């Protein structure tokens, strides 16, 4: 499941406004953080960040950071529930998706649509953003039980699905002590155009030590001596109204399977 599609880095030029320059510094800061330790092993973020920390749709929503072609985008806002239902209908009924194949033509359409809101987008940079920023923040929030961060990165239905077992464990006073050792084999599997915007489906693997303890320290779930290799498929949706790429992607769907790592 590989995509050979690429996107021109040309496209529309970014607006050189004061607001653009101000937030560009935050984008540059994030790029530097992503570039740190590229060649080394996985390192968890020192502090998990929210997607909205970099949003261009803050209190001053009229202050746009990037200039996009609004006529081409034709964005219509819908509620999360409608968003999710449309995706679920597609996933449940689409033979192509379920067989792991995808249309290169549709992938091209998806990438073209993304460039309308983010003229600097390209596949390699996106996968690097997933590896160094999006995946670590979401995955660490999941295994640490940090619901506030998780909610900020997820669509409503996805968050409810992921949060329910965490909330149950919290109610019992259980302690989350799992650890992510590595994230690798990140790839762009397919793309899908929805009415509300573009969806990119990524696949990746993670090595995780799963441990949940009781308040007394007894192991309730997992084994600190076992490394699990998790295989993930994530559907990430781009909010075409969000013109800062560091805040634009949200988790729409997730599936996972696991095997015990042979050391």
N, C-alpha and C positions, 0 to 999 in steps of 0.2 A: 504494500500500500504506500506507494511513493508518488510524489508529485514533481514533475519536471517543469511545472509552470513557473514563470518569473514575471516580475512586473517592472516596468521602467521606473527609474527613480525621478524622472522628469516631472511630468504632470504640471499641476498648477503651482505657482510660487506662493510661498507663505507670506502673509502680510507682515510688513516691517514696522509694526506699530509699537508703541511703548509697552502695551499689554503683552504683545508677542515676545518682546525682548525679556520682559520680567519673568514670564513663565517658561521661556526657553531655558533660563538658568536652572529651573527645577527639572526640566527634561534632561538637560546636560548632566546634572547631578545624578539623576537616575541612571544615565548611560554609564557614568564613571563607576557607580556602584555595581552595575551589571558586568562591567569589564574586569573588575577586580577578581583575581584568582581564577581566571578563565582556564588555566592549564592545570589547576590543582583539584583536589577532591572536593566533594560537596561540603559547603559550609552553610549552616542555617542562618537566616537573617538575624542580626543582633537584636532587632526589634521588628515584629511583624507590622506591616503597614496596611492601611486601608486603601482600597482603590480610589475612594473619594478624596484622599489626601492630595491628589494631583488633579482633581477635577477642575475643568474650566467653567463648570456650571455652579459656582459657589454662590455666596451672598449677592455678589454683583454679577448677575447672570447676563447682563447686557455687555459685559466686557469679554469679548471673544478672543481667545488666544491665537487660534489659527484661522485663516480664511479658507472656507470651503465653497464649492460650487453648489449653492443651495437649490438652484433650479434643476440641476441634474440629479441631485440627491432625492428630492421629492419625499422627504421624510414625514411619516405620519406616526404620531405617538400612540401607543396602545398600552394597556395594563399588562403587568407581568403574567397574569393568569392566562390571557389570550395568547400571548407570546408562547408560553410553555405548551399550551394545548395544541397550537399549530405545529410546533416541533414534535410533540408526541405522536400526533396523527401521521406526520411524515415518517418518523422512525418506525412506528409499528406497521405501517402499510407499504414501506418501500423495500422492494426486493434488492435493489442495487445497494442500498445502505447496509442491509443485513448480510449481504454476501461479501462485504468488504471492498466492493468496487465503486468507482465513481466516474463521473463524466468530466473529461478534461475541458470540454467546452464550458460546462457549468463552473468549474474551478476558475476559468479565465474570467467569467462574468462576475464571480464573487470578488476576485482580486481587483478587477476594474472598479467595482463599486466601493471597495475599501479605499482605493486611491483617491476617490472623490472627496473623502473626508480627511485622508492622511496621505498627501502627495509624496511623502518620504517612505511610504511602506514598501518593504520587500520581504520575501519569504525568510531569508536567512536571519535578518534582524528580528523578525517576529519570533522565530524559533529560539533565538538567543534570549529574547525578552521572556519567553515562556520558561526557559531553563533557569534564568537567574532572578526572575522577579515574580511572575504570575504563579507558576507551579509551587515554588517554595512557600510563598505567603499563604496560598490556599491550603496546601497539603499540611504545612506545619500547624495552621489553625485547626484543621480537622483532627490531627492526632493529639494536639495539646488541649483541645476542647475550648478554644478561644472563639466563642460564638459571635461576639461583636464584630470581629475581623471577618469571620466566615460569612456572616450575613451581608456585609458590605460588598463582597466579591461575587455573591450568588444571586440568581433569580429566585423569586419567592418560593416556588414549589421545590426547587433544588435545595434551598436552604432548609426548608421544613423536613425534607427527607434526610438530610445529613445531621440536622440538629437534634432530631428526636432521640436517638440512642444516647447522644451526649448529655441531653437534659435528664434522661432517666438515670444515667450514671452519676451525674452531679447530685441528684436528689438522694442518692444512696451514700453520698460522701466519698465516692471512689476517686482514686488519684490517677491522673494520666501521666505515665512515665515512658511512653513510647519514644523512639528515636529514629529519625531518617538518616541513613548512612550514605546513600548516594541516589542520584537521579540521572538516568541515561537513556539512550536510544529514543530521543525525542524526534518525532516526525510529523509532518503534515499529511494526514490521511485523505481528507476530502473537504470539499466546500459545498455549501448549500445556500441559495438565495431564498430568504423568507420575505414575507410582505413587509416586515419591520426592519429588515436589514440582513447583512451577511453573517453566515455562521461558518467557522472553521473548526474542523474536527482534528484533534491532535491525539497521537498515541505516544506513550512513554512507559518506562519501567522505573521502579524505585525499590531500593533495598531498605527494609524497615524492620526494626526490632520492636515488636508489639508487647507492651506491658501495661496492664491496669491493675492497681492494687487496692485493697480494702483500706479503710482508715487505720487499721492495725498493722498494715504493711504486708498482708498476705496477698499472693498473686491470685487475682480473680480471673484474669484473661491474659493469654499470651505466655511467652517464655523468654526471659532475658538472655538465654543461651542459644536462641534460634533466630536466624536471619530469614525473613520472608521476602521473596521477590514478588512484588506487586506489578501487575500489568494493567495499565489504565487507558481508558478511552474517554476523552473530555470533549464536549462540544462548547466552544467559546463563541459568544455573540458579540458583535461590535455595535455599540451604541453610536449610531451615525450623527446623533446630536452632540456627542461628546468629542470635541476636537483635539483634546490632549490624548495622545496614544497611550500614555501611562495610566489613564483612567477609563479607557474606552471598552475594555474587554471584561465580560462577566461570564461566569460559569452557568450554562444552561442545562447541561446534563452530564452525568458521570456514570461509568460502569467500570468494574474492577474484578480481577481474578488474582489468585495468589498461589504460589508454590513455595515449598521450603527450600531455601538456598543451600546447596551443597558446598561446604567450605573445604 
